[in-house]
């Protein structure tokens, strides 16, 4: 028995009671006493029919029925809730998975972009380093060449002194002036005109 | 014999420079003083004292008689003129030259440049080989180093030709 059936029965009983009371009240004065009696008898009958036991019985039945309905609804609600929870879990799983995949894709894309940027940056750096290395090599080569040229030039400029120093160090003590006489006289002969000119016109 | 004004005064190569001229002048002055004193004393035979080797060479070259006052006077005046007017050169060597070496060099100067050139010898060990010559206004570097520096191109050519 459902709640609606119970309500229907209670409603029918109440409407019957109401019709009965209305009929009693509207049957006239003559019947007023009878009506009072009848009313009293009805009340007694009502009191007799709807006594406390019956009411308690109805109340218990209503409570049980209500509890049953509540229990069933609770069960339905629990099933719905479980279903909803399951669907919600599935939805959440799918959403989270989708979001995570999207985020992972974004992260992967970001990582790839960063990786690409890093690779490009490293390539640029390598290119710059290679260029700098080449420039540095050229500069060092140029400096070495210039230094070499400078050393050679300095050596050539001072070569006479170097050789003279070496000759003096090697055989300086062994050169006799008498051996140099021919060399000295040849030099004097080569400068003879200048010497004579200076001695003739000197102060 | 009295020296004539036109006679060529031959300066021996043993008379190298001003020092020798001064030495000769002092010796000649002493001789003159000694001989003058002898004359004043009235010595009949004036004997010329023993002279130095340098003076002997000068006497031999100039053929003067030092016993004659005019010869001594002429010789003294000539030495004084030489001391003042003779051209002078200064030569530096890496070591002390021998007298023979100096004589040969001086002979060249007096033959080729001027017969009365006076030479001063200096010592400059850094020269190594060759000499430095300084005249009145000029300086001649006749050293081996200078000679090499003049021929640097040849040295460089030789060095580069050998792949240096």
HADDOCK unambig.tbl for C-alpha pairs under 7 A between the chains (distance, minus, plus):
assign (segid A and resid 156 and name CA) (segid B and resid 156 and name CA) 6.93 0.50 0.50
assign (segid A and resid 160 and name CA) (segid B and resid 145 and name CA) 5.76 0.50 0.50
assign (segid A and resid 160 and name CA) (segid B and resid 148 and name CA) 5.07 0.50 0.50
assign (segid A and resid 160 and name CA) (segid B and resid 149 and name CA) 4.81 0.50 0.50
assign (segid A and resid 160 and name CA) (segid B and resid 152 and name CA) 6.60 0.50 0.50
assign (segid A and resid 161 and name CA) (segid B and resid 145 and name CA) 5.90 0.50 0.50
assign (segid A and resid 164 and name CA) (segid B and resid 144 and name CA) 6.94 0.50 0.50
assign (segid A and resid 164 and name CA) (segid B and resid 145 and name CA) 5.34 0.50 0.50
assign (segid A and resid 168 and name CA) (segid B and resid 128 and name CA) 5.76 0.50 0.50
assign (segid A and resid 172 and name CA) (segid B and resid 128 and name CA) 6.16 0.50 0.50
assign (segid A and resid 177 and name CA) (segid B and resid 97 and name CA) 6.49 0.50 0.50
assign (segid A and resid 178 and name CA) (segid B and resid 101 and name CA) 6.30 0.50 0.50
assign (segid A and resid 180 and name CA) (segid B and resid 130 and name CA) 6.64 0.50 0.50
assign (segid A and resid 184 and name CA) (segid B and resid 130 and name CA) 5.96 0.50 0.50
assign (segid A and resid 187 and name CA) (segid B and resid 142 and name CA) 6.41 0.50 0.50
assign (segid A and resid 195 and name CA) (segid B and resid 135 and name CA) 6.99 0.50 0.50
assign (segid A and resid 196 and name CA) (segid B and resid 113 and name CA) 5.35 0.50 0.50
assign (segid A and resid 198 and name CA) (segid B and resid 135 and name CA) 7.00 0.50 0.50
assign (segid A and resid 198 and name CA) (segid B and resid 136 and name CA) 6.63 0.50 0.50
assign (segid A and resid 198 and name CA) (segid B and resid 137 and name CA) 6.55 0.50 0.50
assign (segid A and resid 199 and name CA) (segid B and resid 87 and name CA) 6.05 0.50 0.50
assign (segid A and resid 199 and name CA) (segid B and resid 135 and name CA) 6.79 0.50 0.50
assign (segid A and resid 199 and name CA) (segid B and resid 136 and name CA) 6.42 0.50 0.50
assign (segid A and resid 202 and name CA) (segid B and resid 136 and name CA) 5.62 0.50 0.50
assign (segid A and resid 202 and name CA) (segid B and resid 137 and name CA) 6.42 0.50 0.50
assign (segid A and resid 203 and name CA) (segid B and resid 136 and name CA) 6.95 0.50 0.50
